[in-house]
């Protein structure tokens, strides 16, 4: 029986006793595991419980190659809710979709990021790698595809203005995913935020770097418009150099630099100055804007030509697929990495291969060939024993006698990018913060957004003088009681179906979106595949009975307040 009196510890470490009237109880069978109640709980009395997946009968629960101990570890340590860098609960919005609560599902995502739709199109979905259904039974839930579905069936909800409750103001340099994510979170915390960008619109590499066949421009603009309607200020066409930076430091209480890595790394090997050699950054910007620069002498895209991409990361694969759509005769990707070492995701490589791209892994370019001024080929040599440093630079051994020349009318280099050195001077400033690619070698969209989120917390901590809260701190999972065990046999009838996509012939002759949206029937089938592994649980000895968890629960009817009887009543 729960105690009437509870001790509460506050942020300065002191404790006081509270004579409570009730405590909260969560119905595990009704809980969608969105985690909102846990995040609002002032005394951290709520935790996430993860159900064990039954593995007694190998026929329905065991994937080939998994031992009994490994399966036990999966049940205790893996969950989609801890896989998202932004702290979004996939199980939460999946089961809200299942309940037909689309607005609540969208809001759950939007609270953590202003880009639910963008992530539905281009997130590399690390949450799916943590999905217990995928690890133990068959295939993971198509979490990203369901987020994309949600963004298409639900028009963008009405945007309320962000509440400006703080006197301090924040400037953000760079309107890419990191900068805009930070702007959203800072505005939610009550700051007036102004975003500066040298371009004429927001989006950064979401607009200029990711190809249209993966992320239509109107999707980005739609969600950026919501930020502006909410009250975030934008200043476009504003180049920020050292002089302008000093002005910002005088005018604003904090400055966040989220300018990304706009400078391309290029190979300085023999022949590097020949015409027809481009960086993937420039190439993708021209592809996405249909730039007239292609019509200038020496800069024409060679239709029906031989195109060589150097580098096999996500950017290199995007460039290769864009070259196919430009009308290249053959597109070849050359990279030093082999097999599993290739940095692009498996599904990216698979789509490129479907579209006719040839990948030559394990080769290093050593010379560009041509007669001035025009490129005609690339000499390559087989590579082995690769090592990569903390900055992503690769060194390797080469195998003498394996040299060969491949024809190239154009070379597109996708070997990495770097930040502008001008920001190095502000690394020790108390008022200057950094987020996104400028701070990390990880160039994924969702991780850039997560970096922006963390930077917003750092800025808030500095301005308010509070202790920085770790956004991952409340995401520990606990093993649920044995009676909550999941039996896969009851879920096997919900079969996995691939996400629909555009036919090969249709996709390579246009910039139309390749991956199509799930229809209502497909989406419903997919949400029904969820094992509902997690739920929230209240520690009745810690709960103070304030009732905020019941108030913020998006589903309703999940949390009940249980009256605590006094000792006299109990007797």
C-alpha positions, 0 to 999 in steps of 0.5 A: 500500500502506498505511503501517505507521506513522500520525500521530495528532493529538489534541484539544490539537493535538499529534501522536504516531505509532502502529505499527498492525497493521491498517486498516479497509476498507468494502464500498461495495456492502454499506454502508447509509450509516447513518453510525454508523462515521463518528461513532464514528471517533476520528480522523475517518478515515471520510467519506461518498461520494455516487455520481453519477447518470448523466445522459447519456441525458435520457430516463431521468435528466433532469427538465424544466427542469434543465440539464446543469450543474444535474444535475451539481451535484445529484449532488455537493451533494445527499443525504438524509443532509445534509437532516435537521436531527437528523443522522439518515441516512434512507438508513441506516434505509431500507436496514436496513428493506429488509434486514429489520433493523427493530430496528437501523433504529429504534435508528439513529433513536432514537440521535438523537431519542426521537421516531421515531414522532412524526416519522413522523407530523408531520416536514416531511421536509426530507430528501425535498427533498434526495433525488436520485431526486426531484431528477433522476428522478421523485419523492423516496423517501417517507422520513417515511412509511417512518419511520411504517411502522417505528414501527407494525410494530415495538413500542417496543423495551425501554428501557434506563436512561440511564447516570448517570455525571456528578455535575452535574445539569440542569433543563429547563423545558418538556416540548415537543419541544425540551426532551424532545430535550435531555433525551434527549441529556443523559441519553445523555451521563450527566447526571441530568435533571429536566424541569419543565412547568406542564401535567399531562403532557409533549408541549407543542404535540405534545399541545395544538397539533397536531391529532389527525387528524395526530398521535394523542395515544397516539403522543406518550404512548407515546414520552414514557413511554419517556423516563420509564422510562429514568430522566428525571425529570418534575415536572408542574403546576410553574409556573416564575417568577422565584422558582422559577427562582432556586431551580433555579439554586441546585439544578442545575448548568445550566438549559435554558429550552424553554418555546416561544412560548405567547403568541399575537400578536393583531391590534389593529384596530378591533373586536378586542374583539368576542366570537367572536375567538380565537387559534389557540393557544387554539382548537387546545388546545380542539379537542385536549382537547374543552374544556368551555369551548365551552359557556360563554356567548360562547365557543360554537363556531358549528356550521354557521357561517362561520369565518374563519382569519387567517394561512396558516402551518401553524398556520392550516391546522391550525386551518382543518381542525379547524374543518371537523371541528367542523361549520363551514358554510364555512371561509375562510383569509385571508392577506397572502402569495400563492402561493409566499409562503404559509408553510404547506407545499404538501401542507398547503394541498393537504389543506385545499383537498381538505377544502373550505377556501377560501384567500384569499391576498393580502388583509389584514384591516383591521376586525372588524365586529359589533354589541356584543358579537358579531362578524359579519364581517371587512373586508379589503383587497388587499395587495401588496409584502410584506416580512417582518422577522427576527421574522416580522412582515409589512408591506405596501402596500394597494390602495385601493378593493379593500375588501370584507367577508366574513361571520364568525361566528368568527375564529381568528387564527394570525398568530404567537406570542411568548415570555414576556418573563420569560426575557429577564432570564436571557439573559446567565447562564452557567448558563441556556440556551435552545432551541426556539421561544423562541430561533427563529421556526422553529416546525417540530417537527424543528427544535425537536428539533434546537435541543434537541440543540444545546443539550444539546451546549452544556450538556455543553461548559460542564459538562465544560469541553470544546470544543463539537462542531458536530453538523453538522461530520461531515456533509460529503459527497464525490463518489464515484469515477466507477466508482460511478456510478448508472444510473437505467434500472436503477431506473425499474421501481420506480414511485412510489405516493402514500401512502394516506389516509382518504376525504374524507367519512370524514375531515371527520366525525371526528378520525381520522388522515388519512394512513394507514400503508403496508402491508408491500407498499407499504413494500417497494416504496418502500425498493426505489426508493432509489438507494443514493446514498451509502456510507462510505469509510475513508482508509487513511492516517488509520485507526489500526486500532482496529476500533471501526467494525466493532464498531458497524456495525449491519448487520455484514459490511460492514467488514473489517480489513486486516492491514498488512504490516511493511517486512521482510515486504513485502521 
